[in-house]
Amino acid sequence: MLSCIQPTGDVHLGNYLGALRNWVAGQHENDAFHGIVDLHALTITEAPDVLGQATLQLAAMLFAVGLDPDEATIFVQSHVPEHSQLGWMMECTVSYGELTRMTQFKDKSAKRQENTSTAEFISAGLFTYPALQAADILLYDTDEVPVGEDQRQHIEITRDIAIRFNHRFGDTFVLPKAVTPKAGARVMDLQDPTSKMSKSANTDSGLVYLLDEPAAVRKKFKRAVTDSDSEVRFDRAEKPGVSNLLEILAACTGGAPEALAAGYTQYGPLKADAGEAVIELLQPIQARYHELMTDRGELQSLLRKGAGKAREVAAVTLARAQAAAGMLPA
Ligand code: TYM
């Protein structure tokens, strides 16, 4: 099992319910690898002095949500140079046409164009991003990739790339599949429930961060956008706001959104209950996060160990791929 997360901004409820929680649940049965993908963050990070700090904070958050360094291998992508090396080979295996069809590139480049401070620069890395992501996954002979719905297209293109490489050069890569949770696979913005909760939203008021104080969480849920009729039912197309609240509540409490709807006749109590369920979920995570951040040396040493373990696997796969492609050994 492998999955990764970018160190760009604070971790939000979508990341947690869509992905991180399943990484934690799966770490005991699986050989689990999880990367903090700083090379992917470079596609949009231009300021100096932010990436290292964001990487360390994200590491603390991954341990705080329950990843155990003795069970799962947590590493920083740039500490495992095989990612960049196989990434190039993947760029040569994916086509320009395939990359132009990726919705993430279309969305992110359109967002940058809307913003006057970033409009003039869309990096080539943002375009070739899926090739590096394919390398992340294929390096670990990954069967399962636990992700939110938004990453499905990236896992599909990884499969296509692996199939093409295997076809050209002989069986080299394991074909991975995406695994998404029943509830929480697509957490929507509380202010704009037709868009996914995302770090690149224009305002923070619809995003719930894992480090938000209880008062802030309460306020965000209280102001969540619903609709003008007042019926509580689960219907993503007709009632996106209400359905999102039901789904968040279901993901926190373990119920099913359709069944939970029957317990409400008004929006107010649903908003309040969803908010309280999230506060309860976040409290122990926040306490562990703040404790872990007091010892940065220990965090860095855990990441160094993780990179060492990751390289043991990644180096073997890279060598296999290079040999398959007929490259002259060094
Ligand atoms: P990233 O950093 O945007 O998100 C990390 C994880 O959080 C999930 N997620 C969501 N799930 C439900 N609802 C949401 N609103 C929501 N927002 C985010 C994402 O699906 C993801 O699982 N390209 C990836 C990073 C990556 C990767 C990989 C993932 C690079 N290499 C290899 C898996 C395997 C990304 O930008 O995720």
Boltz pocket constraint, residues with backbone or C-beta under 6 A from the ligand:
constraints:
  - pocket:
      binder: B
      contacts: [[A, 2], [A, 3], [A, 4], [A, 5], [A, 6], [A, 7], [A, 13], [A, 14], [A, 15], [A, 16], [A, 17], [A, 18], [A, 19], [A, 20], [A, 37], [A, 40], [A, 132], [A, 133], [A, 136], [A, 137], [A, 145], [A, 146], [A, 147], [A, 148], [A, 149], [A, 150], [A, 151], [A, 154], [A, 184], [A, 185], [A, 186], [A, 187], [A, 188], [A, 196], [A, 197], [A, 198]]
      max_distance: 6.0
